Amino acid sequence: MKPGIHPAYGPVVFRDRAANYAFLTRSTMTSDKTIEWEDGNTYPVVDVEVSNASHPFYTGTARVLDTAGRVERFERRYNRHGAN
């Protein structure tokens, strides 16, 4: 890798305010806001709108759409029989 062209890579806390959930990881993202983490160190914090703690797919609250039922309802509504 060429030196001097890559962004700094370091520890960052990502915080999901909707779910009251935060996790420490490494990233190239930066922030002016900081937070004191459980280990006593201060890290930059990035607020995110959706994380695995609040996304419906991961929380099990996702709804499955019945696409087959929609097709059958469309065919019933417009009564598609043998049009020539």
PDB file with SEQRES, HELIX, SHEET and CRYST1 records, atoms N, CA, C and O in Angstrom:
SEQRES   1 A   84  MET LYS PRO GLY ILE HIS PRO ALA TYR GLY PRO VAL VAL          
SEQRES   2 A   84  PHE ARG ASP ARG ALA ALA ASN TYR ALA PHE LEU THR ARG          
SEQRES   3 A   84  SER THR MET THR SER ASP LYS THR ILE GLU TRP GLU ASP          
SEQRES   4 A   84  GLY ASN THR TYR PRO VAL VAL ASP VAL GLU VAL SER ASN          
SEQRES   5 A   84  ALA SER HIS PRO PHE TYR THR GLY THR ALA ARG VAL LEU          
SEQRES   6 A   84  ASP THR ALA GLY ARG VAL GLU ARG PHE GLU ARG ARG TYR          
SEQRES   7 A   84  ASN ARG HIS GLY ALA ASN                                      
HELIX    1 AA1 PRO A   56  THR A   59  1                                   4    
HELIX    2 AA2 THR A   67  TYR A   78  1                                  12    
SHEET    1 AA1 4 TYR A  21  SER A  27  0                                        
SHEET    2 AA1 4 GLY A  10  ASP A  16 -1                                        
SHEET    3 AA1 4 THR A  42  VAL A  48  1                                        
SHEET    4 AA1 4 THR A  34  GLU A  36 -1                                        
CRYST1    1.000    1.000    1.000  90.00  90.00  90.00 P 1           1          
ATOM      1  N   MET A   1       0.835  -1.176   0.000  1.00  0.00           N  
ATOM      2  CA  MET A   1       0.000   0.000   0.000  1.00  0.00           C  
ATOM      3  C   MET A   1       0.883   1.244   0.000  1.00  0.00           C  
ATOM      4  O   MET A   1       1.946   1.279   0.620  1.00  0.00           O  
ATOM      5  N   LYS A   2       0.416   2.246  -0.704  1.00  0.00           N  
ATOM      6  CA  LYS A   2       1.151   3.509  -0.738  1.00  0.00           C  
ATOM      7  C   LYS A   2       0.993   4.237   0.592  1.00  0.00           C  
ATOM      8  O   LYS A   2      -0.116   4.330   1.118  1.00  0.00           O  
ATOM      9  N   PRO A   3       2.072   4.746   1.131  1.00  0.00           N  
ATOM     10  CA  PRO A   3       1.951   5.484   2.395  1.00  0.00           C  
ATOM     11  C   PRO A   3       1.361   6.875   2.162  1.00  0.00           C  
ATOM     12  O   PRO A   3       1.612   7.512   1.139  1.00  0.00           O  
ATOM     13  N   GLY A   4       0.567   7.328   3.142  1.00  0.00           N  
ATOM     14  CA  GLY A   4       0.054   8.689   3.122  1.00  0.00           C  
ATOM     15  C   GLY A   4      -1.221   8.924   2.332  1.00  0.00           C  
ATOM     16  O   GLY A   4      -1.696  10.058   2.287  1.00  0.00           O  
ATOM     17  N   ILE A   5      -1.805   7.894   1.701  1.00  0.00           N  
ATOM     18  CA  ILE A   5      -3.031   8.113   0.922  1.00  0.00           C  
ATOM     19  C   ILE A   5      -4.265   7.476   1.558  1.00  0.00           C  
ATOM     20  O   ILE A   5      -5.383   7.689   1.088  1.00  0.00           O  
ATOM     21  N   HIS A   6      -4.072   6.712   2.604  1.00  0.00           N  
ATOM     22  CA  HIS A   6      -5.191   6.018   3.244  1.00  0.00           C  
ATOM     23  C   HIS A   6      -5.635   6.765   4.499  1.00  0.00           C  
ATOM     24  O   HIS A   6      -4.802   7.338   5.201  1.00  0.00           O  
ATOM     25  N   PRO A   7      -6.946   6.767   4.790  1.00  0.00           N  
ATOM     26  CA  PRO A   7      -7.426   7.439   6.005  1.00  0.00           C  
ATOM     27  C   PRO A   7      -6.991   6.682   7.258  1.00  0.00           C  
ATOM     28  O   PRO A   7      -6.678   5.492   7.212  1.00  0.00           O  
ATOM     29  N   ALA A   8      -6.980   7.398   8.369  1.00  0.00           N  
ATOM     30  CA  ALA A   8      -6.596   6.784   9.645  1.00  0.00           C  
ATOM     31  C   ALA A   8      -7.634   5.727  10.036  1.00  0.00           C  
ATOM     32  O   ALA A   8      -8.837   5.932   9.879  1.00  0.00           O  
ATOM     33  N   TYR A   9      -7.147   4.602  10.542  1.00  0.00           N  
ATOM     34  CA  TYR A   9      -7.999   3.470  10.919  1.00  0.00           C  
ATOM     35  C   TYR A   9      -7.830   3.249  12.410  1.00  0.00           C  
ATOM     36  O   TYR A   9      -6.742   2.894  12.865  1.00  0.00           O  
ATOM     37  N   GLY A  10      -8.898   3.457  13.179  1.00  0.00           N  
ATOM     38  CA  GLY A  10      -8.760   3.328  14.622  1.00  0.00           C  
ATOM     39  C   GLY A  10     -10.064   2.972  15.290  1.00  0.00           C  
ATOM     40  O   GLY A  10     -11.082   2.795  14.620  1.00  0.00           O  
ATOM     41  N   PRO A  11     -10.046   2.862  16.614  1.00  0.00           N  
ATOM     42  CA  PRO A  11     -11.258   2.494  17.359  1.00  0.00           C  
ATOM     43  C   PRO A  11     -12.303   3.605  17.320  1.00  0.00           C  
ATOM     44  O   PRO A  11     -11.982   4.783  17.478  1.00  0.00           O  
ATOM     45  N   VAL A  12     -13.562   3.208  17.105  1.00  0.00           N  
ATOM     46  CA  VAL A  12     -14.699   4.119  17.058  1.00  0.00           C  
ATOM     47  C   VAL A  12     -15.891   3.420  17.704  1.00  0.00           C  
ATOM     48  O   VAL A  12     -16.059   2.211  17.547  1.00  0.00           O  
ATOM     49  N   VAL A  13     -16.712   4.165  18.422  1.00  0.00           N  
ATOM     50  CA  VAL A  13     -17.940   3.630  19.004  1.00  0.00           C  
ATOM     51  C   VAL A  13     -19.092   4.015  18.095  1.00  0.00           C  
ATOM     52  O   VAL A  13     -19.276   5.193  17.788  1.00  0.00           O  
ATOM     53  N   PHE A  14     -19.868   3.031  17.665  1.00  0.00           N  
ATOM     54  CA  PHE A  14     -21.090   3.275  16.910  1.00  0.00           C  
ATOM     55  C   PHE A  14     -22.250   3.131  17.878  1.00  0.00           C  
ATOM     56  O   PHE A  14     -22.358   2.134  18.592  1.00  0.00           O  
ATOM     57  N   ARG A  15     -23.134   4.155  17.895  1.00  0.00           N  
ATOM     58  CA  ARG A  15     -24.229   4.172  18.861  1.00  0.00           C  
ATOM     59  C   ARG A  15     -25.568   4.265  18.133  1.00  0.00           C  
ATOM     60  O   ARG A  15     -25.781   5.153  17.309  1.00  0.00           O  
ATOM     61  N   ASP A  16     -26.456   3.339  18.451  1.00  0.00           N  
ATOM     62  CA  ASP A  16     -27.825   3.339  17.930  1.00  0.00           C  
ATOM     63  C   ASP A  16     -28.710   3.890  19.043  1.00  0.00           C  
ATOM     64  O   ASP A  16     -29.013   3.189  20.008  1.00  0.00           O  
ATOM     65  N   ARG A  17     -29.117   5.135  18.904  1.00  0.00           N  
ATOM     66  CA  ARG A  17     -29.899   5.781  19.965  1.00  0.00           C  
ATOM     67  C   ARG A  17     -31.304   5.201  20.082  1.00  0.00           C  
ATOM     68  O   ARG A  17     -31.877   5.198  21.172  1.00  0.00           O  
ATOM     69  N   ALA A  18     -31.873   4.708  18.974  1.00  0.00           N  
ATOM     70  CA  ALA A  18     -33.233   4.163  19.010  1.00  0.00           C  
ATOM     71  C   ALA A  18     -33.302   2.915  19.883  1.00  0.00           C  
ATOM     72  O   ALA A  18     -34.292   2.692  20.581  1.00  0.00           O  
ATOM     73  N   ALA A  19     -32.249   2.103  19.841  1.00  0.00           N  
ATOM     74  CA  ALA A  19     -32.245   0.856  20.604  1.00  0.00           C  
ATOM     75  C   ALA A  19     -31.417   0.952  21.881  1.00  0.00           C  
ATOM     76  O   ALA A  19     -31.309  -0.021  22.627  1.00  0.00           O  
ATOM     77  N   ASN A  20     -30.828   2.131  22.138  1.00  0.00           N  
ATOM     78  CA  ASN A  20     -29.960   2.307  23.292  1.00  0.00           C  
ATOM     79  C   ASN A  20     -28.862   1.238  23.297  1.00  0.00           C  
ATOM     80  O   ASN A  20     -28.673   0.526  24.284  1.00  0.00           O  
ATOM     81  N   TYR A  21     -28.147   1.142  22.179  1.00  0.00           N  
ATOM     82  CA  TYR A  21     -27.143   0.102  21.972  1.00  0.00           C  
ATOM     83  C   TYR A  21     -25.902   0.732  21.372  1.00  0.00           C  
ATOM     84  O   TYR A  21     -26.015   1.575  20.483  1.00  0.00           O  
ATOM     85  N   ALA A  22     -24.742   0.355  21.822  1.00  0.00           N  
ATOM     86  CA  ALA A  22     -23.489   0.873  21.291  1.00  0.00           C  
ATOM     87  C   ALA A  22     -22.474  -0.250  21.241  1.00  0.00           C  
ATOM     88  O   ALA A  22     -22.512  -1.174  22.054  1.00  0.00           O  
ATOM     89  N   PHE A  23     -21.560  -0.164  20.274  1.00  0.00           N  
ATOM     90  CA  PHE A  23     -20.494  -1.158  20.178  1.00  0.00           C  
ATOM     91  C   PHE A  23     -19.213  -0.498  19.708  1.00  0.00           C  
ATOM     92  O   PHE A  23     -19.234   0.460  18.935  1.00  0.00           O  
ATOM     93  N   LEU A  24     -18.110  -1.023  20.181  1.00  0.00           N  
ATOM     94  CA  LEU A  24     -16.788  -0.510  19.863  1.00  0.00           C  
ATOM     95  C   LEU A  24     -16.188  -1.371  18.765  1.00  0.00           C  
ATOM     96  O   LEU A  24     -16.163  -2.598  18.871  1.00  0.00           O  
ATOM     97  N   THR A  25     -15.709  -0.732  17.719  1.00  0.00           N  
ATOM     98  CA  THR A  25     -15.074  -1.438  16.618  1.00  0.00           C  
ATOM     99  C   THR A  25     -13.997  -0.535  16.026  1.00  0.00           C  
ATOM    100  O   THR A  25     -13.745   0.554  16.540  1.00  0.00           O  
ATOM    101  N   ARG A  26     -13.370  -0.981  14.962  1.00  0.00           N  
ATOM    102  CA  ARG A  26     -12.375  -0.155  14.274  1.00  0.00           C  
ATOM    103  C   ARG A  26     -12.962   0.309  12.958  1.00  0.00           C  
ATOM    104  O   ARG A  26     -13.644  -0.449  12.269  1.00  0.00           O  
ATOM    105  N   SER A  27     -12.692   1.563  12.610  1.00  0.00           N  
ATOM    106  CA  SER A  27     -13.252   2.139  11.398  1.00  0.00           C  
ATOM    107  C   SER A  27     -12.406   3.327  10.954  1.00  0.00           C  
ATOM    108  O   SER A  27     -11.561   3.821  11.700  1.00  0.00           O  
ATOM    109  N   THR A  28     -12.651   3.779   9.716  1.00  0.00           N  
ATOM    110  CA  THR A  28     -12.011   4.994   9.229  1.00  0.00           C  
ATOM    111  C   THR A  28     -12.896   6.214   9.466  1.00  0.00           C  
ATOM    112  O   THR A  28     -12.472   7.340   9.204  1.00  0.00           O  
ATOM    113  N   MET A  29     -14.125   6.008   9.960  1.00  0.00           N  
ATOM    114  CA  MET A  29     -15.020   7.134  10.257  1.00  0.00           C  
ATOM    115  C   MET A  29     -14.488   7.897  11.458  1.00  0.00           C  
ATOM    116  O   MET A  29     -13.856   7.331  12.350  1.00  0.00           O  
ATOM    117  N   THR A  30     -14.764   9.207  11.460  1.00  0.00           N  
ATOM    118  CA  THR A  30     -14.349  10.045  12.575  1.00  0.00           C  
ATOM    119  C   THR A  30     -15.536  10.886  13.037  1.00  0.00           C  
ATOM    120  O   THR A  30     -16.552  10.979  12.349  1.00  0.00           O  
ATOM    121  N   SER A  31     -15.393  11.484  14.191  1.00  0.00           N  
ATOM    122  CA  SER A  31     -16.449  12.320  14.741  1.00  0.00           C  
ATOM    123  C   SER A  31     -15.840  13.305  15.727  1.00  0.00           C  
ATOM    124  O   SER A  31     -14.816  13.024  16.349  1.00  0.00           O  
ATOM    125  N   ASP A  32     -16.476  14.458  15.863  1.00  0.00           N  
ATOM    126  CA  ASP A  32     -16.042  15.438  16.858  1.00  0.00           C  
ATOM    127  C   ASP A  32     -16.551  15.066  18.246  1.00  0.00           C  
ATOM    128  O   ASP A  32     -15.963  15.461  19.253  1.00  0.00           O  
ATOM    129  N   LYS A  33     -17.651  14.301  18.300  1.00  0.00           N  
ATOM    130  CA  LYS A  33     -18.214  13.872  19.584  1.00  0.00           C  
ATOM    131  C   LYS A  33     -17.407  12.699  20.127  1.00  0.00           C  
ATOM    132  O   LYS A  33     -16.906  11.875  19.363  1.00  0.00           O  
ATOM    133  N   THR A  34     -17.287  12.629  21.429  1.00  0.00           N  
ATOM    134  CA  THR A  34     -16.572  11.519  22.067  1.00  0.00           C  
ATOM    135  C   THR A  34     -17.433  10.933  23.165  1.00  0.00           C  
ATOM    136  O   THR A  34     -18.394  11.548  23.626  1.00  0.00           O  
ATOM    137  N   ILE A  35     -17.064   9.721  23.577  1.00  0.00           N  
ATOM    138  CA  ILE A  35     -17.769   9.026  24.640  1.00  0.00           C  
ATOM    139  C   ILE A  35     -16.743   8.253  25.458  1.00  0.00           C  
ATOM    140  O   ILE A  35     -15.761   7.737  24.923  1.00  0.00           O  
ATOM    141  N   GLU A  36     -16.987   8.183  26.766  1.00  0.00           N  
ATOM    142  CA  GLU A  36     -16.121   7.369  27.609  1.00  0.00           C  
ATOM    143  C   GLU A  36     -16.666   5.948  27.597  1.00  0.00           C  
ATOM    144  O   GLU A  36     -17.815   5.723  27.978  1.00  0.00           O  
ATOM    145  N   TRP A  37     -15.872   5.007  27.171  1.00  0.00           N  
ATOM    146  CA  TRP A  37     -16.287   3.615  27.017  1.00  0.00           C  
ATOM    147  C   TRP A  37     -16.092   2.865  28.326  1.00  0.00           C  
ATOM    148  O   TRP A  37     -15.521   3.399  29.277  1.00  0.00           O  
ATOM    149  N   GLU A  38     -16.568   1.622  28.372  1.00  0.00           N  
ATOM    150  CA  GLU A  38     -16.525   0.790  29.575  1.00  0.00           C  
ATOM    151  C   GLU A  38     -15.118   0.540  30.090  1.00  0.00           C  
ATOM    152  O   GLU A  38     -14.923   0.300  31.281  1.00  0.00           O  
ATOM    153  N   ASP A  39     -14.134   0.595  29.195  1.00  0.00           N  
ATOM    154  CA  ASP A  39     -12.753   0.345  29.609  1.00  0.00           C  
ATOM    155  C   ASP A  39     -12.073   1.588  30.169  1.00  0.00           C  
ATOM    156  O   ASP A  39     -10.896   1.542  30.527  1.00  0.00           O  
ATOM    157  N   GLY A  40     -12.813   2.712  30.249  1.00  0.00           N  
ATOM    158  CA  GLY A  40     -12.261   3.938  30.808  1.00  0.00           C  
ATOM    159  C   GLY A  40     -11.625   4.860  29.785  1.00  0.00           C  
ATOM    160  O   GLY A  40     -11.291   5.995  30.123  1.00  0.00           O  
ATOM    161  N   ASN A  41     -11.444   4.421  28.554  1.00  0.00           N  
ATOM    162  CA  ASN A  41     -10.860   5.243  27.498  1.00  0.00           C  
ATOM    163  C   ASN A  41     -11.936   6.064  26.797  1.00  0.00           C  
ATOM    164  O   ASN A  41     -13.116   5.713  26.826  1.00  0.00           O  
ATOM    165  N   THR A  42     -11.522   7.149  26.175  1.00  0.00           N  
ATOM    166  CA  THR A  42     -12.438   8.009  25.432  1.00  0.00           C  
ATOM    167  C   THR A  42     -12.244   7.754  23.949  1.00  0.00           C  
ATOM    168  O   THR A  42     -11.121   7.769  23.446  1.00  0.00           O  
ATOM    169  N   TYR A  43     -13.364   7.516  23.246  1.00  0.00           N  
ATOM    170  CA  TYR A  43     -13.333   7.212  21.810  1.00  0.00           C  
ATOM    171  C   TYR A  43     -14.290   8.138  21.072  1.00  0.00           C  
ATOM    172  O   TYR A  43     -15.248   8.635  21.664  1.00  0.00           O  
ATOM    173  N   PRO A  44     -14.043   8.375  19.783  1.00  0.00           N  
ATOM    174  CA  PRO A  44     -15.034   9.109  18.985  1.00  0.00           C  
ATOM    175  C   PRO A  44     -16.299   8.268  18.856  1.00  0.00           C  
ATOM    176  O   PRO A  44     -16.232   7.041  18.781  1.00  0.00           O  
ATOM    177  N   VAL A  45     -17.460   8.941  18.831  1.00  0.00           N  
ATOM    178  CA  VAL A  45     -18.729   8.226  18.737  1.00  0.00           C  
ATOM    179  C   VAL A  45     -19.465   8.681  17.481  1.00  0.00           C  
ATOM    180  O   VAL A  45     -19.537   9.874  17.186  1.00  0.00           O  
ATOM    181  N   VAL A  46     -20.007   7.716  16.748  1.00  0.00           N  
ATOM    182  CA  VAL A  46     -20.790   7.978  15.544  1.00  0.00           C  
ATOM    183  C   VAL A  46     -22.199   7.461  15.804  1.00  0.00           C  
ATOM    184  O   VAL A  46     -22.386   6.283  16.110  1.00  0.00           O  
ATOM    185  N   ASP A  47     -23.203   8.353  15.680  1.00  0.00           N  
ATOM    186  CA  ASP A  47     -24.595   7.957  15.874  1.00  0.00           C  
ATOM    187  C   ASP A  47     -25.152   7.407  14.565  1.00  0.00           C  
ATOM    188  O   ASP A  47     -25.033   8.042  13.517  1.00  0.00           O  
ATOM    189  N   VAL A  48     -25.760   6.226  14.631  1.00  0.00           N  
ATOM    190  CA  VAL A  48     -26.349   5.597  13.449  1.00  0.00           C  
ATOM    191  C   VAL A  48     -27.853   5.460  13.662  1.00  0.00           C  
ATOM    192  O   VAL A  48     -28.323   5.366  14.797  1.00  0.00           O  
ATOM    193  N   GLU A  49     -28.597   5.451  12.569  1.00  0.00           N  
ATOM    194  CA  GLU A  49     -30.051   5.350  12.671  1.00  0.00           C  
ATOM    195  C   GLU A  49     -30.518   3.914  12.848  1.00  0.00           C  
ATOM    196  O   GLU A  49     -31.508   3.665  13.536  1.00  0.00           O  
ATOM    197  N   VAL A  50     -29.813   2.964  12.233  1.00  0.00           N  
ATOM    198  CA  VAL A  50     -30.230   1.561  12.280  1.00  0.00           C  
ATOM    199  C   VAL A  50     -29.005   0.698  12.550  1.00  0.00           C  
ATOM    200  O   VAL A  50     -27.949   0.889  11.946  1.00  0.00           O  
ATOM    201  N   SER A  51     -29.160  -0.242  13.455  1.00  0.00           N  
ATOM    202  CA  SER A  51     -28.122  -1.237  13.711  1.00  0.00           C  
ATOM    203  C   SER A  51     -28.799  -2.598  13.837  1.00  0.00           C  
ATOM    204  O   SER A  51     -30.013  -2.715  13.669  1.00  0.00           O  
ATOM    205  N   ASN A  52     -28.014  -3.612  14.131  1.00  0.00           N  
ATOM    206  CA  ASN A  52     -28.612  -4.936  14.271  1.00  0.00           C  
ATOM    207  C   ASN A  52     -29.548  -5.018  15.472  1.00  0.00           C  
ATOM    208  O   ASN A  52     -30.355  -5.943  15.560  1.00  0.00           O  
ATOM    209  N   ALA A  53     -29.454  -4.070  16.392  1.00  0.00           N  
ATOM    210  CA  ALA A  53     -30.342  -4.066  17.563  1.00  0.00           C  
ATOM    211  C   ALA A  53     -31.705  -3.456  17.260  1.00  0.00           C  
ATOM    212  O   ALA A  53     -32.659  -3.692  18.000  1.00  0.00           O  
ATOM    213  N   SER A  54     -31.815  -2.673  16.179  1.00  0.00           N  
ATOM    214  CA  SER A  54     -33.097  -2.026  15.902  1.00  0.00           C  
ATOM    215  C   SER A  54     -33.672  -2.362  14.530  1.00  0.00           C  
ATOM    216  O   SER A  54     -34.811  -1.993  14.244  1.00  0.00           O  
ATOM    217  N   HIS A  55     -32.922  -3.049  13.678  1.00  0.00           N  
ATOM    218  CA  HIS A  55     -33.423  -3.380  12.341  1.00  0.00           C  
ATOM    219  C   HIS A  55     -34.421  -4.534  12.429  1.00  0.00           C  
ATOM    220  O   HIS A  55     -34.140  -5.538  13.084  1.00  0.00           O  
ATOM    221  N   PRO A  56     -35.593  -4.408  11.775  1.00  0.00           N  
ATOM    222  CA  PRO A  56     -36.625  -5.452  11.876  1.00  0.00           C  
ATOM    223  C   PRO A  56     -36.160  -6.850  11.454  1.00  0.00           C  
ATOM    224  O   PRO A  56     -36.639  -7.841  12.004  1.00  0.00           O  
ATOM    225  N   PHE A  57     -35.251  -6.948  10.507  1.00  0.00           N  
ATOM    226  CA  PHE A  57     -34.785  -8.265  10.080  1.00  0.00           C  
ATOM    227  C   PHE A  57     -34.065  -8.985  11.216  1.00  0.00           C  
ATOM    228  O   PHE A  57     -34.272 -10.181  11.421  1.00  0.00           O  
ATOM    229  N   TYR A  58     -33.232  -8.276  11.947  1.00  0.00           N  
ATOM    230  CA  TYR A  58     -32.457  -8.892  13.021  1.00  0.00           C  
ATOM    231  C   TYR A  58     -33.249  -9.049  14.303  1.00  0.00           C  
ATOM    232  O   TYR A  58     -32.949  -9.938  15.100  1.00  0.00           O  
ATOM    233  N   THR A  59     -34.251  -8.212  14.526  1.00  0.00           N  
ATOM    234  CA  THR A  59     -35.029  -8.302  15.765  1.00  0.00           C  
ATOM    235  C   THR A  59     -36.170  -9.302  15.665  1.00  0.00           C  
ATOM    236  O   THR A  59     -36.784  -9.639  16.677  1.00  0.00           O  
ATOM    237  N   GLY A  60     -36.466  -9.785  14.454  1.00  0.00           N  
ATOM    238  CA  GLY A  60     -37.523 -10.774  14.280  1.00  0.00           C  
ATOM    239  C   GLY A  60     -38.895 -10.162  14.105  1.00  0.00           C  
ATOM    240  O   GLY A  60     -39.893 -10.881  14.149  1.00  0.00           O  
ATOM    241  N   THR A  61     -38.978  -8.868  13.910  1.00  0.00           N  
ATOM    242  CA  THR A  61     -40.275  -8.224  13.730  1.00  0.00           C  
ATOM    243  C   THR A  61     -40.571  -7.925  12.265  1.00  0.00           C  
ATOM    244  O   THR A  61     -41.525  -7.207  11.964  1.00  0.00           O  
ATOM    245  N   ALA A  62     -39.767  -8.466  11.350  1.00  0.00           N  
ATOM    246  CA  ALA A  62     -39.992  -8.243   9.921  1.00  0.00           C  
ATOM    247  C   ALA A  62     -41.240  -8.980   9.473  1.00  0.00           C  
ATOM    248  O   ALA A  62     -41.531 -10.072   9.961  1.00  0.00           O  
ATOM    249  N   ARG A  63     -41.980  -8.385   8.542  1.00  0.00           N  
ATOM    250  CA  ARG A  63     -43.181  -9.012   8.021  1.00  0.00           C  
ATOM    251  C   ARG A  63     -42.885  -9.619   6.661  1.00  0.00           C  
ATOM    252  O   ARG A  63     -42.166  -9.025   5.858  1.00  0.00           O  
ATOM    253  N   VAL A  64     -43.425 -10.780   6.400  1.00  0.00           N  
ATOM    254  CA  VAL A  64     -43.256 -11.453   5.122  1.00  0.00           C  
ATOM    255  C   VAL A  64     -44.465 -11.132   4.262  1.00  0.00           C  
ATOM    256  O   VAL A  64     -45.605 -11.315   4.687  1.00  0.00           O  
ATOM    257  N   LEU A  65     -44.212 -10.650   3.044  1.00  0.00           N  
ATOM    258  CA  LEU A  65     -45.309 -10.329   2.141  1.00  0.00           C  
ATOM    259  C   LEU A  65     -45.727 -11.571   1.373  1.00  0.00           C  
ATOM    260  O   LEU A  65     -44.884 -12.358   0.943  1.00  0.00           O  
ATOM    261  N   ASP A  66     -47.014 -11.743   1.204  1.00  0.00           N  
ATOM    262  CA  ASP A  66     -47.555 -12.883   0.473  1.00  0.00           C  
ATOM    263  C   ASP A  66     -47.699 -12.489  -0.997  1.00  0.00           C  
ATOM    264  O   ASP A  66     -48.763 -12.036  -1.418  1.00  0.00           O  
ATOM    265  N   THR A  67     -46.626 -12.662  -1.783  1.00  0.00           N  
ATOM    266  CA  THR A  67     -46.672 -12.243  -3.184  1.00  0.00           C  
ATOM    267  C   THR A  67     -47.531 -13.191  -4.013  1.00  0.00           C  
ATOM    268  O   THR A  67     -48.168 -12.761  -4.975  1.00  0.00           O  
ATOM    269  N   ALA A  68     -47.558 -14.466  -3.658  1.00  0.00           N  
ATOM    270  CA  ALA A  68     -48.390 -15.406  -4.417  1.00  0.00           C  
ATOM    271  C   ALA A  68     -49.866 -15.049  -4.251  1.00  0.00           C  
ATOM    272  O   ALA A  68     -50.628 -15.108  -5.216  1.00  0.00           O  
ATOM    273  N   GLY A  69     -50.269 -14.684  -3.056  1.00  0.00           N  
ATOM    274  CA  GLY A  69     -51.646 -14.282  -2.814  1.00  0.00           C  
ATOM    275  C   GLY A  69     -52.011 -13.018  -3.571  1.00  0.00           C  
ATOM    276  O   GLY A  69     -53.156 -12.863  -3.996  1.00  0.00           O  
ATOM    277  N   ARG A  70     -51.074 -12.130  -3.744  1.00  0.00           N  
ATOM    278  CA  ARG A  70     -51.329 -10.895  -4.480  1.00  0.00           C  
ATOM    279  C   ARG A  70     -51.563 -11.188  -5.962  1.00  0.00           C  
ATOM    280  O   ARG A  70     -52.429 -10.578  -6.589  1.00  0.00           O  
ATOM    281  N   VAL A  71     -50.793 -12.119  -6.517  1.00  0.00           N  
ATOM    282  CA  VAL A  71     -50.976 -12.475  -7.932  1.00  0.00           C  
ATOM    283  C   VAL A  71     -52.342 -13.130  -8.131  1.00  0.00           C  
ATOM    284  O   VAL A  71     -53.056 -12.814  -9.083  1.00  0.00           O  
ATOM    285  N   GLU A  72     -52.693 -14.030  -7.241  1.00  0.00           N  
ATOM    286  CA  GLU A  72     -53.994 -14.690  -7.347  1.00  0.00           C  
ATOM    287  C   GLU A  72     -55.133 -13.686  -7.204  1.00  0.00           C  
ATOM    288  O   GLU A  72     -56.138 -13.789  -7.908  1.00  0.00           O  
ATOM    289  N   ARG A  73     -54.993 -12.736  -6.318  1.00  0.00           N  
ATOM    290  CA  ARG A  73     -56.024 -11.721  -6.142  1.00  0.00           C  
ATOM    291  C   ARG A  73     -56.133 -10.846  -7.397  1.00  0.00           C  
ATOM    292  O   ARG A  73     -57.235 -10.463  -7.792  1.00  0.00           O  
ATOM    293  N   PHE A  74     -54.988 -10.530  -8.025  1.00  0.00           N  
ATOM    294  CA  PHE A  74     -55.010  -9.746  -9.267  1.00  0.00           C  
ATOM    295  C   PHE A  74     -55.738 -10.516 -10.369  1.00  0.00           C  
ATOM    296  O   PHE A  74     -56.582  -9.957 -11.069  1.00  0.00           O  
ATOM    297  N   GLU A  75     -55.409 -11.794 -10.517  1.00  0.00           N  
ATOM    298  CA  GLU A  75     -56.059 -12.606 -11.556  1.00  0.00           C  
ATOM    299  C   GLU A  75     -57.552 -12.762 -11.279  1.00  0.00           C  
ATOM    300  O   GLU A  75     -58.353 -12.758 -12.215  1.00  0.00           O  
ATOM    301  N   ARG A  76     -57.936 -12.897 -10.026  1.00  0.00           N  
ATOM    302  CA  ARG A  76     -59.350 -12.990  -9.670  1.00  0.00           C  
ATOM    303  C   ARG A  76     -60.076 -11.677  -9.967  1.00  0.00           C  
ATOM    304  O   ARG A  76     -61.202 -11.675 -10.464  1.00  0.00           O  
ATOM    305  N   ARG A  77     -59.420 -10.575  -9.657  1.00  0.00           N  
ATOM    306  CA  ARG A  77     -60.039  -9.270  -9.843  1.00  0.00           C  
ATOM    307  C   ARG A  77     -60.278  -8.960 -11.321  1.00  0.00           C  
ATOM    308  O   ARG A  77     -61.339  -8.456 -11.686  1.00  0.00           O  
ATOM    309  N   TYR A  78     -59.309  -9.256 -12.155  1.00  0.00           N  
ATOM    310  CA  TYR A  78     -59.441  -8.936 -13.573  1.00  0.00           C  
ATOM    311  C   TYR A  78     -59.856 -10.132 -14.409  1.00  0.00           C  
ATOM    312  O   TYR A  78     -59.895 -10.059 -15.638  1.00  0.00           O  
ATOM    313  N   ASN A  79     -60.163 -11.227 -13.743  1.00  0.00           N  
ATOM    314  CA  ASN A  79     -60.787 -12.405 -14.358  1.00  0.00           C  
ATOM    315  C   ASN A  79     -60.135 -12.801 -15.677  1.00  0.00           C  
ATOM    316  O   ASN A  79     -60.759 -12.713 -16.734  1.00  0.00           O  
ATOM    317  N   ARG A  80     -58.904 -13.230 -15.614  1.00  0.00           N  
ATOM    318  CA  ARG A  80     -58.150 -13.563 -16.821  1.00  0.00           C  
ATOM    319  C   ARG A  80     -58.474 -14.996 -17.248  1.00  0.00           C  
ATOM    320  O   ARG A  80     -57.855 -15.936 -16.749  1.00  0.00           O  
ATOM    321  N   HIS A  81     -59.442 -15.182 -18.170  1.00  0.00           N  
ATOM    322  CA  HIS A  81     -59.655 -16.502 -18.722  1.00  0.00           C  
ATOM    323  C   HIS A  81     -59.612 -16.443 -20.240  1.00  0.00           C  
ATOM    324  O   HIS A  81     -60.325 -15.670 -20.878  1.00  0.00           O  
ATOM    325  N   GLY A  82     -58.770 -17.267 -20.782  1.00  0.00           N  
ATOM    326  CA  GLY A  82     -58.625 -17.508 -22.216  1.00  0.00           C  
ATOM    327  C   GLY A  82     -58.897 -16.340 -23.148  1.00  0.00           C  
ATOM    328  O   GLY A  82     -59.760 -16.463 -24.017  1.00  0.00           O  
ATOM    329  N   ALA A  83     -58.222 -15.238 -23.018  1.00  0.00           N  
ATOM    330  CA  ALA A  83     -58.391 -14.116 -23.956  1.00  0.00           C  
ATOM    331  C   ALA A  83     -57.608 -14.385 -25.220  1.00  0.00           C  
ATOM    332  O   ALA A  83     -56.421 -14.703 -25.151  1.00  0.00           O  
ATOM    333  N   ASN A  84     -58.256 -14.263 -26.396  1.00  0.00           N  
ATOM    334  CA  ASN A  84     -57.567 -14.475 -27.669  1.00  0.00           C  
ATOM    335  C   ASN A  84     -57.321 -13.185 -28.356  1.00  0.00           C  
ATOM    336  O   ASN A  84     -56.750 -13.165 -29.446  1.00  0.00           O  
TER     337      ASN A  84                                                      
END                                                                             
